[in-house]
Amino acid sequence: MTMNSPRSMLELYDLATSSSHNKGQNNSVWAAELMREVGLKCIGLNGVPRTINTLGEFFSGLPQDVQGELKKRQPRRGLSQENIDDTLKRGNQMWDSIYRPFSDKLTAKLGQSHPDLPVFIIQGEYGALFSNPPSPGGEDPNRPNVGRVLMSILAVAVLRAQTGVGPQVVSHIFGLRKAFEDGTAEPEEEIQGGKWLASNDGSMWLLQQVDSIVEAIGEGQGTSFAPGMKAKL
């Protein structure tokens, strides 16, 4: 997603749904749902345009039967008078879990840059986007969530791939560790290797893997697979 390389997304999907990685008969739908949920949450880290481009081409490249299943999904992040309080609560809980004991201090510092900056980040991103809303009609086993642990892993990977945002990378590495310290990782389905990734060795491995992927996709030319300014629009 960060490299703006839809073809790479489809290659990853093919790998995830191959027989050696199969999680069951509905793995093709499950993997597609997980990948596009990750892509949606990348909006808060990459911006809207890359998510629109990459998810659009990702969907177009999926098998038709998988496309048909995905078309049945209903939105679940629409705000209403009934769910706004729960959304705000989820946002503040995730914010505090990742940044404690400095969450209030960070909120105040962001507010100096612009008074609405922490409001949008905590409410619009952590509440409405990064945290997981309830699914209509109950939980769907073919609609996986990106929970507390995967959200931190996602943030570390995306921010590392961007480059130039070192403080945010460090913050989310520590945020990953705090998920196991404060118990917010407990309610989730266990993430294989998640606790190890929160260790010093695991975090270094994660950063190295991101660097190697950026190098491979970008062919050493930078952090975007898309053509540069010299290309014609």
DAVEN-V903060 format. One record per residue. N is the residue number from 0. SS is DSSP state (h for helix, s for strand, l for the rest). PHI is phi in whole degrees, -180 to 180 (none if undefined). NEAR is the number of other C-alpha atoms within 12 Angstrom. Layout:
((N/SS/PHI/NEAR) (N/SS/PHI/NEAR))
This chain:
((0/l/none/47) (1/l/-66/45) (2/l/-79/38) (3/l/59/36) (4/l/-125/31) (5/h/-58/32) (6/h/-62/25) (7/h/-67/26) (8/h/-61/35) (9/h/-70/28) (10/h/-63/19) (11/h/-64/23) (12/h/-62/30) (13/h/-61/25) (14/h/-67/18) (15/h/-66/23) (16/l/-101/27) (17/l/-70/17) (18/h/-59/13) (19/h/-74/11) (20/h/-118/16) (21/l/-68/18) (22/l/-102/17) (23/l/145/17) (24/l/-66/14) (25/l/-100/20) (26/h/-61/27) (27/h/-64/34) (28/h/-74/36) (29/h/-58/28) (30/h/-65/35) (31/h/-63/40) (32/h/-64/33) (33/h/-63/31) (34/h/-68/39) (35/h/-80/35) (36/h/-68/33) (37/h/-60/38) (38/h/-60/41) (39/h/-62/36) (40/h/-70/39) (41/l/-66/38) (42/h/-55/32) (43/h/-73/31) (44/h/-121/35) (45/h/-107/32) (46/l/101/22) (47/h/-69/19) (48/h/-58/19) (49/h/-67/28) (50/h/-67/31) (51/h/-60/24) (52/h/-63/27) (53/h/-73/34) (54/h/-68/35) (55/h/-64/24) (56/h/-72/23) (57/h/-61/33) (58/h/-61/31) (59/h/-63/22) (60/l/-90/22) (61/l/-79/31) (62/l/-58/19) (63/h/-62/14) (64/h/-67/17) (65/h/-70/26) (66/h/-56/23) (67/h/-61/16) (68/h/-68/21) (69/h/-67/28) (70/h/-66/16) (71/l/-78/14) (72/l/-72/18) (73/l/-102/15) (74/l/-62/16) (75/l/-133/23) (76/l/-113/25) (77/l/-65/19) (78/l/-88/19) (79/l/-149/13) (80/l/-61/10) (81/l/-76/10) (82/l/-114/18) (83/h/-63/19) (84/h/-65/17) (85/h/-66/22) (86/h/-64/31) (87/h/-64/31) (88/h/-64/22) (89/h/-62/30) (90/h/-64/31) (91/h/-67/31) (92/h/-65/26) (93/h/-68/38) (94/h/-57/39) (95/h/-65/26) (96/h/-65/34) (97/h/-79/40) (98/h/-109/29) (99/l/-59/25) (100/l/-91/17) (101/l/-107/17) (102/h/-61/22) (103/h/-67/19) (104/h/-64/16) (105/h/-67/24) (106/h/-59/27) (107/h/-64/17) (108/h/-66/16) (109/h/-64/19) (110/h/-65/18) (111/h/-68/14) (112/h/-69/13) (113/l/-164/14) (114/l/-60/14) (115/l/-91/17) (116/h/-62/19) (117/h/-67/27) (118/h/-63/25) (119/h/-66/22) (120/h/-62/28) (121/h/-73/34) (122/h/-83/30) (123/h/-78/29) (124/h/-96/31) (125/h/-69/37) (126/h/-83/34) (127/h/-84/35) (128/h/-115/35) (129/h/-70/41) (130/l/-78/38) (131/l/-99/34) (132/l/-79/32) (133/l/-66/22) (134/l/-87/19) (135/l/-61/14) (136/l/78/10) (137/l/100/11) (138/l/-66/14) (139/l/-112/17) (140/l/-63/18) (141/l/-97/25) (142/l/-127/33) (143/l/-69/27) (144/l/-95/34) (145/l/-99/33) (146/l/-82/34) (147/h/-58/39) (148/h/-71/43) (149/h/-64/40) (150/h/-64/42) (151/h/-69/47) (152/h/-62/40) (153/h/-59/40) (154/h/-63/43) (155/h/-61/41) (156/h/-64/41) (157/h/-65/42) (158/h/-69/36) (159/h/-63/36) (160/h/-67/37) (161/h/-68/30) (162/l/67/23) (163/l/82/14) (164/l/-128/19) (165/h/-53/19) (166/h/-59/14) (167/h/-71/25) (168/h/-61/29) (169/h/-61/27) (170/h/-59/28) (171/h/-80/38) (172/h/-64/41) (173/h/-68/30) (174/h/-63/39) (175/h/-62/42) (176/h/-66/34) (177/h/-67/30) (178/h/-60/37) (179/h/-88/28) (180/h/-81/19) (181/l/-99/22) (182/l/87/17) (183/l/-70/28) (184/l/-81/29) (185/l/-65/18) (186/l/-68/14) (187/l/-79/21) (188/l/-61/17) (189/l/-58/17) (190/l/-92/24) (191/l/-58/12) (192/l/81/17) (193/h/-60/30) (194/h/-66/27) (195/h/-67/20) (196/h/-63/33) (197/l/-80/33) (198/l/-85/22) (199/h/-59/17) (200/h/-64/15) (201/h/-66/20) (202/h/-66/30) (203/h/-63/21) (204/h/-62/21) (205/h/-60/32) (206/h/-63/32) (207/h/-65/19) (208/h/-66/20) (209/h/-61/29) (210/h/-59/27) (211/h/-69/20) (212/h/-68/29) (213/h/-59/31) (214/h/-62/19) (215/h/-70/20) (216/h/-71/27) (217/h/-82/25) (218/l/51/16) (219/l/75/14) (220/l/-97/15) (221/l/135/24) (222/l/-105/31) (223/l/-139/28) (224/l/-77/27) (225/l/-69/25) (226/l/-60/16) (227/l/-82/14) (228/l/-66/8) (229/l/-74/7) (230/l/-74/7) (231/l/-74/7) (232/l/-69/7))
